[in-house]
């Protein structure tokens, strides 16, 4: 997971991007914390968030434990809406 800030057409944005070359883009607990953190920083700065998703889907080894971080990020997105 790569997170950071950049500009799109001169407007500052926050972004996160999955990397398929690392475990097929699996979404781990650590990665979910990175996404939540960039969302919080974007909200504090009043800038939009862009997400680039590139994943082969959930791995069976991850089971339901790995879906919890994704759910917390998705819930966090609801307060980011303008």
Secondary structure, DSSP 8 states (H G I E B T S, - for coil): -EEEEEEETTEEEEEEE--TTTGGG---HHHHHHHHHHHHHHHHHT-EEEEE-------GGGTTHHHHHHHHHHHHHHTT--
